[in-house]
Amino acid sequence: MIRKAVLPVAGFGTRCLPASKAIPKEMITIVDKPVIQYVVEEAVAAGIKEIVLVTHSSKGAIENHFDKHFELESTLEAKGKHELLEELRNIIPDDVKIISVRQPEPLGLGHAILCARPIVGDDEPFAVLLPDVLVDGQGLARNDLAGMVDAFNATGQAQIMVENVPRDMVYKYGIVALETPDLAPGQSAAISSVVEKPTVEAAPSTLAVIGRYLLPGSIFPLLAKTPPGAGNEIQLTDAIDALRGQEGVAAYRMQGATYDCGHQLGYLEAILAFAKRHPKHGQGFQKLLARYADQE
Ligand code: G1P
């Protein structure tokens, strides 16, 4: 059973400046919800019951978003705005808890995950979702994270979500090498290596790590002894490669679409994808799109 998910949200979001100067980048809106809410909804849809935010003192708005806002709720109630009230009350289901822990220094993604060790413990598998990345499960009966949970339950092996990227983009990602020649969407197979941000020449494939992981608690002792790697940061990828040597790791090829909301064009594409099918604003947005498509 995978019940806990760790979301590292302590980073300053320099790639999203100036939008992220005074608000966390995770609170930037896609249509009518902050990015982080989509990521939490994805985790909840895959059966997660405890969300562990690894955060920073400047990012309290994220915790506030998932907390009860008593004054706002009573104001809405007094004004009879019941629909909006229900929407606010259902941001997360009652049986899902949000817990936070601080990352005292920005020492890398691996270090951020290690900060969750006292909450997750070394004996329980858990998920990691990087909140810059939106994974869109539109049209799938079960989302990709749930598919990874199935693969984990069937094999007991750590899973990392991957997708093909253009060769000239490999330097931005963790890149895996497979033990098998190919991997179909929705399938999972053992990897023979994973390397963080390789050069084009050194990349073993174009299958990039997309920011979703299912890891055993045994990753923590490995993280604790991982030295700084690419960018002089403690890299989760390096600890995962050590885990692979110890007990094997599999790559799960995603079926849905992904948007990198830590990058302006990725964020704009996410708005297009989600706005077009929004139950309230979709039709109006499609008209806007048609109008702007005719203009230079
Ligand atoms: C992180 C990971 C990298 C992964 C990427 C996905 O890098 O270290 O392995 O491919 O997220 O978005 P970052 O984008 O934080 O530099």
py3Dmol code that shows the C-alpha trace and the ligand (Angstrom):
import py3Dmol

protein = """\
ATOM      1  CA  MET A   1       0.000   0.000   0.000  1.00  0.00           C
ATOM      2  CA  ILE A   2       1.364   3.405  -0.917  1.00  0.00           C
ATOM      3  CA  ARG A   3      -0.345   5.958   1.309  1.00  0.00           C
ATOM      4  CA  LYS A   4       2.149   8.805   1.526  1.00  0.00           C
ATOM      5  CA  ALA A   5       3.392  11.228  -1.109  1.00  0.00           C
ATOM      6  CA  VAL A   6       6.258  13.670  -0.705  1.00  0.00           C
ATOM      7  CA  LEU A   7       5.985  16.958  -2.625  1.00  0.00           C
ATOM      8  CA  PRO A   8       9.154  19.066  -2.553  1.00  0.00           C
ATOM      9  CA  VAL A   9       7.973  22.709  -2.660  1.00  0.00           C
ATOM     10  CA  ALA A  10      10.813  24.577  -0.935  1.00  0.00           C
ATOM     11  CA  GLY A  11      12.476  25.903  -4.130  1.00  0.00           C
ATOM     12  CA  PHE A  12      12.375  29.627  -4.949  1.00  0.00           C
ATOM     13  CA  GLY A  13      11.156  29.117  -8.506  1.00  0.00           C
ATOM     14  CA  THR A  14      13.696  31.357 -10.176  1.00  0.00           C
ATOM     15  CA  ARG A  15      12.568  30.066 -13.579  1.00  0.00           C
ATOM     16  CA  CYS A  16       9.091  31.544 -12.901  1.00  0.00           C
ATOM     17  CA  LEU A  17      10.217  35.050 -11.899  1.00  0.00           C
ATOM     18  CA  PRO A  18       8.858  37.693 -11.719  1.00  0.00           C
ATOM     19  CA  ALA A  19       5.506  35.834 -11.212  1.00  0.00           C
ATOM     20  CA  SER A  20       6.968  33.857  -8.289  1.00  0.00           C
ATOM     21  CA  LYS A  21       8.576  36.779  -6.447  1.00  0.00           C
ATOM     22  CA  ALA A  22       5.936  37.163  -3.725  1.00  0.00           C
ATOM     23  CA  ILE A  23       3.852  33.994  -4.231  1.00  0.00           C
ATOM     24  CA  PRO A  24       5.096  30.406  -4.415  1.00  0.00           C
ATOM     25  CA  LYS A  25       5.434  29.196  -8.005  1.00  0.00           C
ATOM     26  CA  GLU A  26       3.190  26.270  -7.012  1.00  0.00           C
ATOM     27  CA  MET A  27       0.377  28.788  -6.372  1.00  0.00           C
ATOM     28  CA  ILE A  28       0.373  30.138  -9.934  1.00  0.00           C
ATOM     29  CA  THR A  29      -3.043  29.497 -11.454  1.00  0.00           C
ATOM     30  CA  ILE A  30      -3.970  27.132 -14.254  1.00  0.00           C
ATOM     31  CA  VAL A  31      -7.479  28.368 -15.228  1.00  0.00           C
ATOM     32  CA  ASP A  32      -9.042  28.480 -11.727  1.00  0.00           C
ATOM     33  CA  LYS A  33      -6.813  26.375  -9.480  1.00  0.00           C
ATOM     34  CA  PRO A  34      -3.184  26.640  -8.417  1.00  0.00           C
ATOM     35  CA  VAL A  35      -0.743  24.170  -9.996  1.00  0.00           C
ATOM     36  CA  ILE A  36      -0.221  22.428  -6.643  1.00  0.00           C
ATOM     37  CA  GLN A  37      -3.919  21.539  -6.400  1.00  0.00           C
ATOM     38  CA  TYR A  38      -3.775  19.588  -9.676  1.00  0.00           C
ATOM     39  CA  VAL A  39      -0.750  17.671  -8.365  1.00  0.00           C
ATOM     40  CA  VAL A  40      -2.443  16.882  -5.032  1.00  0.00           C
ATOM     41  CA  GLU A  41      -5.589  15.758  -6.917  1.00  0.00           C
ATOM     42  CA  GLU A  42      -3.436  13.445  -9.053  1.00  0.00           C
ATOM     43  CA  ALA A  43      -1.937  11.893  -5.899  1.00  0.00           C
ATOM     44  CA  VAL A  44      -5.346  11.517  -4.237  1.00  0.00           C
ATOM     45  CA  ALA A  45      -6.754   9.857  -7.393  1.00  0.00           C
ATOM     46  CA  ALA A  46      -3.958   7.262  -7.081  1.00  0.00           C
ATOM     47  CA  GLY A  47      -4.955   6.428  -3.476  1.00  0.00           C
ATOM     48  CA  ILE A  48      -2.608   8.703  -1.504  1.00  0.00           C
ATOM     49  CA  LYS A  49      -3.911   9.675   1.955  1.00  0.00           C
ATOM     50  CA  GLU A  50      -1.015  11.720   3.382  1.00  0.00           C
ATOM     51  CA  ILE A  51       0.665  14.542   1.504  1.00  0.00           C
ATOM     52  CA  VAL A  52       4.036  15.555   2.942  1.00  0.00           C
ATOM     53  CA  LEU A  53       5.083  19.029   1.806  1.00  0.00           C
ATOM     54  CA  VAL A  54       8.820  19.690   2.081  1.00  0.00           C
ATOM     55  CA  THR A  55       8.652  23.449   2.279  1.00  0.00           C
ATOM     56  CA  HIS A  56      10.227  26.782   3.221  1.00  0.00           C
ATOM     57  CA  SER A  57       9.140  29.659   5.487  1.00  0.00           C
ATOM     58  CA  SER A  58       8.362  31.858   2.451  1.00  0.00           C
ATOM     59  CA  LYS A  59       5.849  29.377   1.048  1.00  0.00           C
ATOM     60  CA  GLY A  60       3.095  29.347   3.689  1.00  0.00           C
ATOM     61  CA  ALA A  61       0.455  30.117   1.021  1.00  0.00           C
ATOM     62  CA  ILE A  62       0.624  26.455  -0.046  1.00  0.00           C
ATOM     63  CA  GLU A  63      -0.289  25.193   3.430  1.00  0.00           C
ATOM     64  CA  ASN A  64      -2.971  27.884   3.721  1.00  0.00           C
ATOM     65  CA  HIS A  65      -4.528  26.741   0.439  1.00  0.00           C
ATOM     66  CA  PHE A  66      -5.182  23.270   1.851  1.00  0.00           C
ATOM     67  CA  ASP A  67      -6.175  24.471   5.318  1.00  0.00           C
ATOM     68  CA  LYS A  68      -9.705  25.374   6.426  1.00  0.00           C
ATOM     69  CA  HIS A  69     -10.406  29.125   6.085  1.00  0.00           C
ATOM     70  CA  PHE A  70     -13.075  29.548   8.733  1.00  0.00           C
ATOM     71  CA  GLU A  71     -13.770  33.292   8.244  1.00  0.00           C
ATOM     72  CA  LEU A  72     -14.077  32.944   4.466  1.00  0.00           C
ATOM     73  CA  GLU A  73     -16.368  29.933   4.830  1.00  0.00           C
ATOM     74  CA  SER A  74     -18.703  31.729   7.253  1.00  0.00           C
ATOM     75  CA  THR A  75     -18.826  34.777   4.982  1.00  0.00           C
ATOM     76  CA  LEU A  76     -19.767  32.611   1.996  1.00  0.00           C
ATOM     77  CA  GLU A  77     -22.356  30.801   4.111  1.00  0.00           C
ATOM     78  CA  ALA A  78     -23.925  34.075   5.278  1.00  0.00           C
ATOM     79  CA  LYS A  79     -24.127  35.245   1.651  1.00  0.00           C
ATOM     80  CA  GLY A  80     -25.736  31.981   0.533  1.00  0.00           C
ATOM     81  CA  LYS A  81     -22.878  31.132  -1.851  1.00  0.00           C
ATOM     82  CA  HIS A  82     -23.272  27.411  -1.275  1.00  0.00           C
ATOM     83  CA  GLU A  83     -21.743  26.143  -4.512  1.00  0.00           C
ATOM     84  CA  LEU A  84     -18.505  28.048  -3.953  1.00  0.00           C
ATOM     85  CA  LEU A  85     -18.481  26.991  -0.309  1.00  0.00           C
ATOM     86  CA  GLU A  86     -18.743  23.316  -1.277  1.00  0.00           C
ATOM     87  CA  GLU A  87     -15.933  23.739  -3.804  1.00  0.00           C
ATOM     88  CA  LEU A  88     -13.665  25.274  -1.143  1.00  0.00           C
ATOM     89  CA  ARG A  89     -14.541  22.565   1.378  1.00  0.00           C
ATOM     90  CA  ASN A  90     -13.710  19.851  -1.143  1.00  0.00           C
ATOM     91  CA  ILE A  91     -10.243  21.027  -2.164  1.00  0.00           C
ATOM     92  CA  ILE A  92      -9.039  17.855  -0.471  1.00  0.00           C
ATOM     93  CA  PRO A  93     -11.197  14.953   0.762  1.00  0.00           C
ATOM     94  CA  ASP A  94     -11.675  14.730   4.552  1.00  0.00           C
ATOM     95  CA  ASP A  95      -9.616  11.551   4.811  1.00  0.00           C
ATOM     96  CA  VAL A  96      -6.535  13.144   3.187  1.00  0.00           C
ATOM     97  CA  LYS A  97      -4.076  14.897   5.487  1.00  0.00           C
ATOM     98  CA  ILE A  98      -1.489  17.542   4.609  1.00  0.00           C
ATOM     99  CA  ILE A  99       1.677  17.519   6.716  1.00  0.00           C
ATOM    100  CA  SER A 100       4.642  19.810   6.303  1.00  0.00           C
ATOM    101  CA  VAL A 101       8.300  19.720   7.118  1.00  0.00           C
ATOM    102  CA  ARG A 102      10.957  22.330   6.337  1.00  0.00           C
ATOM    103  CA  GLN A 103      13.996  22.035   4.109  1.00  0.00           C
ATOM    104  CA  PRO A 104      16.453  24.286   5.946  1.00  0.00           C
ATOM    105  CA  GLU A 105      18.903  24.733   3.050  1.00  0.00           C
ATOM    106  CA  PRO A 106      18.519  24.365  -0.742  1.00  0.00           C
ATOM    107  CA  LEU A 107      20.919  21.437  -1.137  1.00  0.00           C
ATOM    108  CA  GLY A 108      19.104  19.675  -3.980  1.00  0.00           C
ATOM    109  CA  LEU A 109      16.109  17.440  -4.714  1.00  0.00           C
ATOM    110  CA  GLY A 110      17.697  14.428  -2.990  1.00  0.00           C
ATOM    111  CA  HIS A 111      18.213  16.493   0.160  1.00  0.00           C
ATOM    112  CA  ALA A 112      14.594  17.741   0.019  1.00  0.00           C
ATOM    113  CA  ILE A 113      13.279  14.153  -0.081  1.00  0.00           C
ATOM    114  CA  LEU A 114      15.603  13.196   2.782  1.00  0.00           C
ATOM    115  CA  CYS A 115      13.938  15.932   4.889  1.00  0.00           C
ATOM    116  CA  ALA A 116      10.719  13.823   4.782  1.00  0.00           C
ATOM    117  CA  ARG A 117      12.490  10.801   6.338  1.00  0.00           C
ATOM    118  CA  PRO A 118      11.239  11.426   9.921  1.00  0.00           C
ATOM    119  CA  ILE A 119       7.626  11.444   8.643  1.00  0.00           C
ATOM    120  CA  VAL A 120       7.775   8.608   6.107  1.00  0.00           C
ATOM    121  CA  GLY A 121      10.229   6.304   7.890  1.00  0.00           C
ATOM    122  CA  ASP A 122      12.545   3.664   6.388  1.00  0.00           C
ATOM    123  CA  ASP A 123       9.995   0.829   6.280  1.00  0.00           C
ATOM    124  CA  GLU A 124       7.241   2.207   4.070  1.00  0.00           C
ATOM    125  CA  PRO A 125       7.129   2.798   0.295  1.00  0.00           C
ATOM    126  CA  PHE A 126       6.052   6.291  -0.755  1.00  0.00           C
ATOM    127  CA  ALA A 127       5.430   8.453  -3.808  1.00  0.00           C
ATOM    128  CA  VAL A 128       7.309  11.574  -4.873  1.00  0.00           C
ATOM    129  CA  LEU A 129       5.578  14.140  -7.113  1.00  0.00           C
ATOM    130  CA  LEU A 130       7.518  17.137  -8.387  1.00  0.00           C
ATOM    131  CA  PRO A 131       4.979  19.958  -8.455  1.00  0.00           C
ATOM    132  CA  ASP A 132       6.450  21.798 -11.468  1.00  0.00           C
ATOM    133  CA  VAL A 133       5.228  18.998 -13.663  1.00  0.00           C
ATOM    134  CA  LEU A 134       1.529  18.554 -14.432  1.00  0.00           C
ATOM    135  CA  VAL A 135       0.632  15.044 -15.534  1.00  0.00           C
ATOM    136  CA  ASP A 136      -2.669  15.063 -17.381  1.00  0.00           C
ATOM    137  CA  GLY A 137      -4.608  11.812 -17.142  1.00  0.00           C
ATOM    138  CA  GLN A 138      -7.492  13.008 -19.344  1.00  0.00           C
ATOM    139  CA  GLY A 139      -9.191  10.060 -21.053  1.00  0.00           C
ATOM    140  CA  LEU A 140      -7.470   7.407 -18.911  1.00  0.00           C
ATOM    141  CA  ALA A 141      -9.598   5.152 -16.696  1.00  0.00           C
ATOM    142  CA  ARG A 142      -6.825   5.320 -14.059  1.00  0.00           C
ATOM    143  CA  ASN A 143      -4.126   7.943 -14.019  1.00  0.00           C
ATOM    144  CA  ASP A 144      -0.446   7.126 -14.638  1.00  0.00           C
ATOM    145  CA  LEU A 145       0.463   7.367 -10.955  1.00  0.00           C
ATOM    146  CA  ALA A 146      -2.184   4.693 -10.238  1.00  0.00           C
ATOM    147  CA  GLY A 147      -0.632   2.629 -13.054  1.00  0.00           C
ATOM    148  CA  MET A 148       2.726   2.954 -11.307  1.00  0.00           C
ATOM    149  CA  VAL A 149       1.131   1.849  -8.019  1.00  0.00           C
ATOM    150  CA  ASP A 150      -0.210  -1.276  -9.809  1.00  0.00           C
ATOM    151  CA  ALA A 151       3.275  -2.030 -11.192  1.00  0.00           C
ATOM    152  CA  PHE A 152       4.799  -1.482  -7.749  1.00  0.00           C
ATOM    153  CA  ASN A 153       2.232  -3.773  -6.089  1.00  0.00           C
ATOM    154  CA  ALA A 154       2.815  -6.481  -8.701  1.00  0.00           C
ATOM    155  CA  THR A 155       6.633  -6.437  -8.551  1.00  0.00           C
ATOM    156  CA  GLY A 156       7.610  -4.695  -5.308  1.00  0.00           C
ATOM    157  CA  GLN A 157      10.099  -2.708  -7.376  1.00  0.00           C
ATOM    158  CA  ALA A 158      10.612   1.080  -7.284  1.00  0.00           C
ATOM    159  CA  GLN A 159       9.003   2.848 -10.274  1.00  0.00           C
ATOM    160  CA  ILE A 160      10.024   6.051 -12.014  1.00  0.00           C
ATOM    161  CA  MET A 161       7.826   7.654 -14.632  1.00  0.00           C
ATOM    162  CA  VAL A 162       9.523   8.287 -17.985  1.00  0.00           C
ATOM    163  CA  GLU A 163       8.674   9.725 -21.380  1.00  0.00           C
ATOM    164  CA  ASN A 164      10.626  10.266 -24.591  1.00  0.00           C
ATOM    165  CA  VAL A 165      12.046  13.756 -25.067  1.00  0.00           C
ATOM    166  CA  PRO A 166      13.844  15.270 -28.065  1.00  0.00           C
ATOM    167  CA  ARG A 167      17.562  14.402 -28.017  1.00  0.00           C
ATOM    168  CA  ASP A 168      18.586  18.046 -27.577  1.00  0.00           C
ATOM    169  CA  MET A 169      16.533  18.207 -24.332  1.00  0.00           C
ATOM    170  CA  VAL A 170      18.193  15.319 -22.453  1.00  0.00           C
ATOM    171  CA  TYR A 171      20.533  17.701 -20.593  1.00  0.00           C
ATOM    172  CA  LYS A 172      17.511  18.982 -18.574  1.00  0.00           C
ATOM    173  CA  TYR A 173      16.414  15.596 -17.187  1.00  0.00           C
ATOM    174  CA  GLY A 174      17.322  12.378 -15.456  1.00  0.00           C
ATOM    175  CA  ILE A 175      17.738   9.873 -18.317  1.00  0.00           C
ATOM    176  CA  VAL A 176      17.275   6.095 -17.994  1.00  0.00           C
ATOM    177  CA  ALA A 177      18.719   3.126 -19.847  1.00  0.00           C
ATOM    178  CA  LEU A 178      16.398   0.114 -20.107  1.00  0.00           C
ATOM    179  CA  GLU A 179      17.286  -3.545 -19.814  1.00  0.00           C
ATOM    180  CA  THR A 180      14.767  -4.242 -22.611  1.00  0.00           C
ATOM    181  CA  PRO A 181      14.883  -2.632 -26.098  1.00  0.00           C
ATOM    182  CA  ASP A 182      11.598  -0.719 -25.860  1.00  0.00           C
ATOM    183  CA  LEU A 183       8.818   0.250 -23.488  1.00  0.00           C
ATOM    184  CA  ALA A 184       5.175   0.790 -24.506  1.00  0.00           C
ATOM    185  CA  PRO A 185       3.057   3.464 -22.774  1.00  0.00           C
ATOM    186  CA  GLY A 186       1.510   2.086 -19.568  1.00  0.00           C
ATOM    187  CA  GLN A 187       4.228  -0.596 -19.292  1.00  0.00           C
ATOM    188  CA  SER A 188       7.003  -0.916 -16.750  1.00  0.00           C
ATOM    189  CA  ALA A 189      10.450  -2.524 -17.166  1.00  0.00           C
ATOM    190  CA  ALA A 190      13.714  -2.735 -15.237  1.00  0.00           C
ATOM    191  CA  ILE A 191      16.352  -0.087 -15.887  1.00  0.00           C
ATOM    192  CA  SER A 192      20.086  -0.687 -16.199  1.00  0.00           C
ATOM    193  CA  SER A 193      21.102   2.870 -15.252  1.00  0.00           C
ATOM    194  CA  VAL A 194      19.819   6.368 -14.605  1.00  0.00           C
ATOM    195  CA  VAL A 195      21.923   9.487 -14.950  1.00  0.00           C
ATOM    196  CA  GLU A 196      21.125  13.096 -13.996  1.00  0.00           C
ATOM    197  CA  LYS A 197      21.276  15.745 -16.729  1.00  0.00           C
ATOM    198  CA  PRO A 198      23.736  14.004 -19.092  1.00  0.00           C
ATOM    199  CA  THR A 199      25.213  15.654 -22.174  1.00  0.00           C
ATOM    200  CA  VAL A 200      23.660  14.582 -25.493  1.00  0.00           C
ATOM    201  CA  GLU A 201      26.728  12.425 -26.165  1.00  0.00           C
ATOM    202  CA  ALA A 202      26.614  10.703 -22.754  1.00  0.00           C
ATOM    203  CA  ALA A 203      22.812  10.133 -22.622  1.00  0.00           C
ATOM    204  CA  PRO A 204      22.011   6.400 -22.685  1.00  0.00           C
ATOM    205  CA  SER A 205      18.577   7.028 -24.321  1.00  0.00           C
ATOM    206  CA  THR A 206      15.987   9.780 -24.723  1.00  0.00           C
ATOM    207  CA  LEU A 207      13.705   8.407 -21.972  1.00  0.00           C
ATOM    208  CA  ALA A 208      13.493  11.196 -19.410  1.00  0.00           C
ATOM    209  CA  VAL A 209      12.401  11.045 -15.775  1.00  0.00           C
ATOM    210  CA  ILE A 210       9.160  13.037 -15.596  1.00  0.00           C
ATOM    211  CA  GLY A 211       8.904  13.867 -11.893  1.00  0.00           C
ATOM    212  CA  ARG A 212       6.860  10.960 -10.502  1.00  0.00           C
ATOM    213  CA  TYR A 213       8.496   8.247  -8.424  1.00  0.00           C
ATOM    214  CA  LEU A 214       7.427   5.352  -6.171  1.00  0.00           C
ATOM    215  CA  LEU A 215      10.274   4.521  -3.832  1.00  0.00           C
ATOM    216  CA  PRO A 216      10.867   2.101  -0.965  1.00  0.00           C
ATOM    217  CA  GLY A 217      11.882   3.466   2.465  1.00  0.00           C
ATOM    218  CA  SER A 218      15.318   1.955   1.799  1.00  0.00           C
ATOM    219  CA  ILE A 219      16.033   5.005  -0.420  1.00  0.00           C
ATOM    220  CA  PHE A 220      16.566   7.115   2.737  1.00  0.00           C
ATOM    221  CA  PRO A 221      19.839   5.538   3.961  1.00  0.00           C
ATOM    222  CA  LEU A 222      21.084   5.787   0.355  1.00  0.00           C
ATOM    223  CA  LEU A 223      20.104   9.475   0.149  1.00  0.00           C
ATOM    224  CA  ALA A 224      21.846  10.122   3.462  1.00  0.00           C
ATOM    225  CA  LYS A 225      25.147   9.016   1.949  1.00  0.00           C
ATOM    226  CA  THR A 226      24.704  10.485  -1.549  1.00  0.00           C
ATOM    227  CA  PRO A 227      27.373  13.116  -2.218  1.00  0.00           C
ATOM    228  CA  PRO A 228      26.586  16.250  -4.254  1.00  0.00           C
ATOM    229  CA  GLY A 229      26.348  15.434  -7.982  1.00  0.00           C
ATOM    230  CA  ALA A 230      25.147  17.384 -11.044  1.00  0.00           C
ATOM    231  CA  GLY A 231      24.977  21.126 -10.295  1.00  0.00           C
ATOM    232  CA  ASN A 232      26.748  20.406  -6.980  1.00  0.00           C
ATOM    233  CA  GLU A 233      23.375  19.321  -5.540  1.00  0.00           C
ATOM    234  CA  ILE A 234      22.395  16.113  -3.729  1.00  0.00           C
ATOM    235  CA  GLN A 235      20.524  14.379  -6.539  1.00  0.00           C
ATOM    236  CA  LEU A 236      17.597  11.986  -6.067  1.00  0.00           C
ATOM    237  CA  THR A 237      18.665  10.401  -9.363  1.00  0.00           C
ATOM    238  CA  ASP A 238      22.040   9.348  -7.898  1.00  0.00           C
ATOM    239  CA  ALA A 239      20.386   7.679  -4.895  1.00  0.00           C
ATOM    240  CA  ILE A 240      17.957   5.905  -7.276  1.00  0.00           C
ATOM    241  CA  ASP A 241      20.907   4.583  -9.278  1.00  0.00           C
ATOM    242  CA  ALA A 242      22.392   3.228  -6.026  1.00  0.00           C
ATOM    243  CA  LEU A 243      18.993   1.668  -5.200  1.00  0.00           C
ATOM    244  CA  ARG A 244      18.984   0.043  -8.649  1.00  0.00           C
ATOM    245  CA  GLY A 245      22.313  -1.616  -7.835  1.00  0.00           C
ATOM    246  CA  GLN A 246      20.940  -2.799  -4.500  1.00  0.00           C
ATOM    247  CA  GLU A 247      17.419  -4.042  -5.298  1.00  0.00           C
ATOM    248  CA  GLY A 248      16.482  -3.043  -8.873  1.00  0.00           C
ATOM    249  CA  VAL A 249      14.387  -0.130 -10.177  1.00  0.00           C
ATOM    250  CA  ALA A 250      11.839  -0.029 -13.016  1.00  0.00           C
ATOM    251  CA  ALA A 251      10.803   2.712 -15.432  1.00  0.00           C
ATOM    252  CA  TYR A 252       7.076   3.195 -16.100  1.00  0.00           C
ATOM    253  CA  ARG A 253       6.302   4.841 -19.440  1.00  0.00           C
ATOM    254  CA  MET A 254       3.517   7.379 -19.067  1.00  0.00           C
ATOM    255  CA  GLN A 255       0.341   7.312 -21.182  1.00  0.00           C
ATOM    256  CA  GLY A 256      -1.016  10.807 -20.530  1.00  0.00           C
ATOM    257  CA  ALA A 257       0.371  14.216 -21.410  1.00  0.00           C
ATOM    258  CA  THR A 258       2.785  16.270 -19.344  1.00  0.00           C
ATOM    259  CA  TYR A 259       3.301  20.026 -18.977  1.00  0.00           C
ATOM    260  CA  ASP A 260       6.364  21.598 -17.399  1.00  0.00           C
ATOM    261  CA  CYS A 261       4.802  24.477 -15.458  1.00  0.00           C
ATOM    262  CA  GLY A 262       8.226  25.604 -14.252  1.00  0.00           C
ATOM    263  CA  HIS A 263       8.695  26.949 -17.768  1.00  0.00           C
ATOM    264  CA  GLN A 264       6.537  29.703 -19.277  1.00  0.00           C
ATOM    265  CA  LEU A 265       5.586  27.904 -22.512  1.00  0.00           C
ATOM    266  CA  GLY A 266       4.825  24.653 -20.671  1.00  0.00           C
ATOM    267  CA  TYR A 267       2.618  26.629 -18.314  1.00  0.00           C
ATOM    268  CA  LEU A 268       0.797  28.330 -21.203  1.00  0.00           C
ATOM    269  CA  GLU A 269       0.239  24.959 -22.881  1.00  0.00           C
ATOM    270  CA  ALA A 270      -1.232  23.599 -19.631  1.00  0.00           C
ATOM    271  CA  ILE A 271      -3.669  26.529 -19.540  1.00  0.00           C
ATOM    272  CA  LEU A 272      -4.724  25.777 -23.133  1.00  0.00           C
ATOM    273  CA  ALA A 273      -5.226  22.064 -22.408  1.00  0.00           C
ATOM    274  CA  PHE A 274      -7.186  22.560 -19.179  1.00  0.00           C
ATOM    275  CA  ALA A 275      -9.161  25.666 -20.226  1.00  0.00           C
ATOM    276  CA  LYS A 276     -10.459  24.073 -23.460  1.00  0.00           C
ATOM    277  CA  ARG A 277     -12.275  21.358 -21.509  1.00  0.00           C
ATOM    278  CA  HIS A 278     -13.170  23.312 -18.378  1.00  0.00           C
ATOM    279  CA  PRO A 279     -16.827  22.596 -17.455  1.00  0.00           C
ATOM    280  CA  LYS A 280     -17.661  26.265 -16.797  1.00  0.00           C
ATOM    281  CA  HIS A 281     -15.268  28.215 -19.022  1.00  0.00           C
ATOM    282  CA  GLY A 282     -14.415  25.717 -21.785  1.00  0.00           C
ATOM    283  CA  GLN A 283     -16.931  26.940 -24.379  1.00  0.00           C
ATOM    284  CA  GLY A 284     -16.110  30.604 -23.858  1.00  0.00           C
ATOM    285  CA  PHE A 285     -12.409  29.843 -24.004  1.00  0.00           C
ATOM    286  CA  GLN A 286     -12.781  27.945 -27.292  1.00  0.00           C
ATOM    287  CA  LYS A 287     -14.479  31.009 -28.790  1.00  0.00           C
ATOM    288  CA  LEU A 288     -11.602  33.178 -27.582  1.00  0.00           C
ATOM    289  CA  LEU A 289      -9.118  30.763 -29.112  1.00  0.00           C
ATOM    290  CA  ALA A 290     -10.902  30.870 -32.462  1.00  0.00           C
ATOM    291  CA  ARG A 291     -10.945  34.678 -32.355  1.00  0.00           C
ATOM    292  CA  TYR A 292      -7.243  34.975 -31.554  1.00  0.00           C
ATOM    293  CA  ALA A 293      -6.295  32.271 -34.079  1.00  0.00           C
ATOM    294  CA  ASP A 294      -7.502  34.615 -36.856  1.00  0.00           C
ATOM    295  CA  GLN A 295      -5.294  37.467 -35.683  1.00  0.00           C
ATOM    296  CA  GLU A 296      -1.647  38.019 -36.494  1.00  0.00           C
TER     297      GLU A 296
END
"""
ligand_1 = """\
16
G1P
C 14.343 17.112 -11.579
C 15.085 15.764 -11.521
C 15.267 15.203 -12.930
C 13.911 15.085 -13.617
C 13.208 16.459 -13.621
C 11.782 16.313 -14.145
O 15.172 18.063 -12.184
O 16.327 15.952 -10.873
O 15.878 13.932 -12.864
O 14.085 14.618 -14.934
O 13.117 17.000 -12.293
O 11.174 17.544 -14.261
P 14.877 19.657 -12.106
O 13.852 19.933 -13.171
O 14.386 19.929 -10.726
O 16.197 20.320 -12.398
"""
view = py3Dmol.view(width=600, height=400)
view.addModel(protein, "pdb")
view.setStyle({"model": 0}, {"cartoon": {"style": "trace"}})
view.addModel(ligand_1, "xyz")
view.setStyle({"model": 1}, {"stick": {}})
view.zoomTo()
view.show()
